[in-house]
């Protein structure tokens, strides 16, 4: 990320945190007050992003990755009868039992 992107990101987060509508002018004013020079198009891009996406949702989903790849399913031939869709089988994984102090024969406070 460039300094311009980071400055505009912080400006948008500050405006969101204060409950102020995020506009290009307000982002530019915050960046200018921080004495950071940015290209003129960055505040407008971040303002458009804020119009289309909720900043709160972006913050909460920062660790969520993108969508997985699409799974291709082969369609049955035109003359073949479509088989009934089978219910997905759930695999039950046995979780290992956690050992407790009682199992080991001693306690931390003995």
C-alpha positions as CSV (number, residue, x, y, z in Angstrom):
1,X,0.0,0.0,0.0
2,X,1.2,3.5,-0.7
3,X,1.2,6.3,1.8
4,X,-1.8,7.9,-0.1
5,X,-3.8,4.7,0.3
6,X,-3.0,4.4,4.0
7,X,-3.7,8.1,4.7
8,X,-7.1,7.8,3.0
9,X,-7.9,4.6,4.8
10,X,-7.2,6.2,8.2
11,X,-9.2,9.2,7.2
12,X,-12.2,7.1,6.3
13,X,-11.9,5.1,9.5
14,X,-11.8,8.3,11.5
15,X,-14.9,9.6,9.8
16,X,-16.7,6.3,10.3
17,X,-15.7,6.1,14.0
18,X,-17.1,9.6,14.6
19,X,-20.3,8.9,12.7
20,X,-19.6,11.6,10.1
21,X,-20.6,10.8,6.5
22,X,-17.6,9.9,4.4
23,X,-17.1,12.2,1.5
24,X,-14.1,13.0,-0.8
25,X,-14.0,16.5,0.6
26,X,-13.8,15.3,4.2
27,X,-11.2,12.7,3.5
28,X,-9.1,15.3,1.6
29,X,-9.5,17.7,4.6
30,X,-8.3,15.1,7.1
31,X,-5.4,14.1,4.9
32,X,-4.4,17.8,4.4
33,X,-4.7,18.4,8.2
34,X,-2.3,15.5,8.8
35,X,0.2,17.2,6.4
36,X,0.2,14.2,4.0
37,X,0.1,14.8,0.2
38,X,-2.0,12.4,-1.8
39,X,-3.0,12.2,-5.4
40,X,-6.3,13.9,-6.1
41,X,-8.2,10.7,-7.1
42,X,-7.7,8.8,-3.8
43,X,-10.2,10.6,-1.6
44,X,-12.9,10.2,-4.4
45,X,-12.2,6.4,-4.7
46,X,-12.5,5.9,-0.9
47,X,-15.7,8.0,-0.8
48,X,-17.2,5.9,-3.6
49,X,-16.2,2.7,-1.7
50,X,-17.9,4.1,1.5
51,X,-21.1,4.8,-0.5
52,X,-21.3,1.2,-1.8
53,X,-20.0,-0.8,1.1
54,X,-20.6,-0.4,4.9
55,X,-17.2,0.4,6.5
56,X,-18.4,-1.5,9.7
57,X,-18.9,-4.7,7.6
58,X,-15.4,-4.2,6.0
59,X,-13.9,-4.0,9.4
60,X,-15.6,-7.0,10.8
61,X,-14.9,-9.1,7.7
62,X,-11.2,-8.2,7.3
63,X,-10.0,-11.7,7.9
64,X,-12.6,-13.4,5.7
65,X,-11.1,-14.6,2.5
66,X,-12.6,-14.3,-0.9
67,X,-15.0,-16.8,-2.2
68,X,-13.8,-20.3,-3.1
69,X,-13.6,-21.5,-6.6
70,X,-16.8,-22.6,-8.3
71,X,-17.5,-26.3,-8.4
72,X,-18.3,-27.6,-11.8
73,X,-21.0,-30.3,-11.9
74,X,-21.4,-32.4,-15.0
75,X,-25.0,-32.3,-16.4
76,X,-26.6,-35.7,-17.3
77,X,-27.0,-36.4,-21.0
78,X,-30.2,-35.4,-22.7
79,X,-31.6,-38.9,-23.0
80,X,-30.6,-40.1,-19.5
81,X,-32.9,-39.7,-16.6
82,X,-31.6,-37.4,-13.9
83,X,-30.9,-39.4,-10.7
84,X,-32.2,-38.0,-7.4
85,X,-29.8,-35.8,-5.6
86,X,-28.3,-37.6,-2.7
87,X,-28.1,-35.9,0.7
88,X,-24.6,-34.9,1.6
89,X,-23.0,-37.2,4.1
90,X,-21.8,-35.7,7.3
91,X,-18.6,-37.1,8.5
92,X,-18.3,-37.2,12.3
93,X,-14.9,-36.6,13.5
94,X,-14.0,-37.9,16.9
95,X,-12.4,-35.2,19.0
96,X,-9.7,-36.3,21.3
97,X,-10.6,-36.1,24.9
98,X,-8.9,-33.3,26.8
99,X,-6.8,-34.5,29.7
100,X,-7.5,-33.0,33.0
101,X,-5.5,-32.8,36.2
102,X,-7.6,-35.6,37.7
103,X,-6.5,-38.0,34.9
104,X,-2.8,-37.4,35.6
105,X,-3.0,-38.0,39.3
106,X,-1.9,-34.6,40.5
107,X,-3.2,-31.1,40.8
108,X,-1.6,-27.7,40.4
109,X,-2.6,-26.7,43.9
110,X,-1.5,-29.9,45.8
